[in-house]
Amino acid sequence: MDSENIKNIKKILVGVDDSEDAQLAFCVAMRRAIELDATLVITSILEKDEMNIYQAMSRDYIHGERAELEKHMEGYKKIALEAGVKNVQLVFSEGNAGEEIVKHIIPAVEPDLLIIGALSKTGIRKYFGSQAAYIVKYSPISVLVVR
């Protein structure tokens, strides 16, 4: 492998949720961002398919969930900055995590590397197919899957 390509990583995207694998992916991403002096972009997706029909139809519920997610993400940003990452950005989205990351977040953020955990936190996807597998299959950039 050409070490010059590794040095050209200037922006790392990391997907986080509350799963152990995602927490580990976040730690790996912070370490790489510090080592490479790269921008760290942290993303999390509010997955509507994990809500019941009444929750999904309630604007107040969605707003509350999004506000909670944004607060949680600020905590990730604070941890990264305190660890020594110089530039940290946050990206929020709603929908299917794999599709949102591949179809919307990667094109908008234009990262050089995506780091994700191998397993999702909850929901039907945990049992019937991995978001990580979808992302690895369809991502236009290199993906590091952490477990």
N, C-alpha and C positions, 0 to 999 in steps of 0.2 A: 504494500500500500504506500502511496506517495504521501509523505508527511506534510508536504506543502498544502494538499487539499484539506487536511485536518486543521492547519493553521488559518485557513481562510474562513473558518466558521466564525461569523460575527454576530449571528442572531440565533438563539436557541429558543424554541417553543416547547413548553412542557404542559401537558394536560394533567390536571389534578382533580381528585375527588377525595373522599375520606377512606378509601381502601388502603391497605398496607402497601400494595404494589405502587400505587400512585404517590404515596408519601416517600417511598424509596426513590421513585423516579424524580421527584422534586429535589431530593438531596443530591442525586447524581447530576441533575441539571445545574444546580447551584455550583457544585464543584467544577463542572466543565466551564460554566460561564466565568468563574473566577480565574481558572487556569488559562482560558483563551481570551480573557478580557472581552467577553461577548455580552451583548444585551440579552437579558432573560425575559422572555414574554411568557407569562403564566396565564393559562386559559382554563376555564371550567364551564361546563354546559349544564343548564337547567333542563333536565329531561322531562318533558310533559307526559311522556308515556308511562311514567312512574306515578302519576297522580290519578286519583279517581275522577270520574266524569264531573262531579260537582266542584272539585278543586280546580280542574282544568277550565271550567266555565266561569270561575270567580276571578274577576280582575283583582279584588283585594287579596285573594290568596296568592295569585301569581306575583303581584307586586311585593307582598311580604316575603315570598320565597326568594325573589330576585334581590331584595334588599339584604336578606340574610346571607345570600351567596356573595354579594359584593363586600359585605362586612368581613366574611370569612377570607375572601381573597386579599383584602387589605392586610390581614394577618400574615399571609404568605409573603406579600411584598415586604413587610417589615422584617420578617425573618431573613429574607434574601439580602436585603440591604445591610442588616446587622452582621450577616455572615461575610460581607465584603463584595457582593455583586454591585457593580457601579451603576448600572442602568437596568431598571426593572419596569416592565409595563404589564398591565392587566387587560385581558380581553374576555368579555362575557358573551354568551350566546344562549339561545334556547333551541331545543329540538333534539334530534338524534345525535349523540356525541360524535360518533364516527363520521357521519355525513357532514355535520357542521364543521368539524376540523378539516376534513379533506376538501370540501367544496367551497367553504367560505373563509375560514380562518387562515389557512395556509396561503391562499391567494392574496388576502388582505395584508397579512403580516409579512409575508415573504421571508420566512426563516430559512436558515441553512441546514438545520437539524431539528427533528422532532423527537422528544423523549416522553415516553408514556409507560404506564404500568401495564402488566400483562392481563390483570383481571379487573373487571368493573366492580363497583361497590355493592350494588343491589339490583333488584329488578329482574325481569324476564331475560334480559340479555346475558346475565351472569350464567344462565343455564342453557340457553339456546344459541349461543354464538357470541364471540368476543368482539368488542369494539376494537380491540387491538388488532385482531386478524383483519377486520375490514380496513382499518387505517393502513396497515402494512401493505395490503394488497393494492390499494388505490392511491396512496400518497405519492405525490410527484417529487418528494424529497426523501432523503435518508431518514430512517426511523430507528431509534434505539429503544427496544422493549426491555423493561426492567422487571425482574421478579425476585 
